[in-house]
Amino acid sequence: MARIAGINVRPNAHLEIGLTAVFGIGRSLARKICKAVEILPTKKVADLSEDELTQVRGAVGQYTIEGDLRREISMNIKRKMDIGCYQGVRHRRGLPVHGQRTHTNARTRKGKKGK
């Protein structure tokens, strides 16, 4: 099992799909990483040599991922809550932040319906 950025990547997955297990890496960024290290995105993770894995780890290390990204996102939310902007108020109240309707729906953000 290959470890990339502290995450165990499934060995039977294609490299492009396996990289998406890392928080902050989606399909498009995974394709960019594969292109940068010149490895086919359809190559299985188990078939990668140790040198190729080292190259992939180096390319992944250039981006903000996992713990650093989670910390950055939570700090952005806290900052918005502290300054009292509209998005911060919505976060504080536990309501949808991006303009979705709340008359119906929004149960995930609002919680169970009370009587």
N, C-alpha and C positions, 0 to 999 in steps of 0.2 A: 504494500500500500504506500503510495507516494504522499509525502507531506509537503504542501505548498502553503506558505504564510501561516503555519501552525494548524492547518486544516488537513484532515485525511481526505484525499481525493479518491473516488472510486476507481479501481484499476481497470475495470471493464468498460469504462465510459470513454468516449472520444475526448480528446484534449480540450476542444472548444466547450463541450458540455461540462467536463470535469472542473474546469476553472470557475464555472459559475457557482460552485459550492462555496467559494470564498465571498464573504460579504463585501459588496462594493464592486464586484466584477460581474457584468452582464454578458450577453452574447456578443454585442458589438465590441466591447473592450477585450473580450477573450479572443475574438478574431484579430484585433490589432496586435495583441501579444503574440499570437501564433505567427503572424506576418513578420513581426519584428525579429523573432528568433528563427524564422525561416523553417518552421516545422508545419507539416500539413495538419489542419485542424481536425481531420478525420482519423488521425493516428491515435491508437488506443494509449491510455496512460501507462498501462502495463508494459507496452512495447518501447517506451522511451528509455534511452540509455541514461546513465548517470550524468554525462556531460550535458545532454539535452535538458534534463531536469534542473541542473544548475543554471542553465541559460534561462529557463522559464522562471525560476525563482528570482533571478536577477531582474528580469523584465517586470515581474509582478511587484517587486520591491520599489519600483519607481513611482507607483501610484499610492494614493491614500486609501487604505483598505482596513478591514476588520476593526480592531479596537480603536485606532486613531480616528477612523471615519465615524464610528458610533459616538465617540466622545465629542467630535466636532459637531455632529448633528444635534446632540443633546445640549451642547453649549449654545448653539444658534437658537434653539427653542427657548432655553432659559433666558437668553438675552432679549428675545421678543416679549416674553412674559414680563420681564423687569421694566422694559421701557413702556409697556402698556399699549403697544400697537394692536391693531385689529386682530391680526393672527395670534398674537400673544394672549389676548382676551379669550379668543375661541379655544386655544389650548387650555387655558386656566379653567374654563367652564366645561371642558370635555365635549365640545361640540365640533362638527365638521369645520375644517379650516379653509378649504379651498372653494367655498361658494356653493356647495351642494345644498339641495333643498332639505328642510328639516320638518316640514308640516307632516309629511309621511316619510317613511324610510329613515335612514341614519340611526338605526337601532344599534349598530355596532359601536358607534361613538357615544350615543346617549345612554346606553344601558337598557336593562329590562324595563318594560312599560309598567309604571306604578298606577295604582288605583286611587 
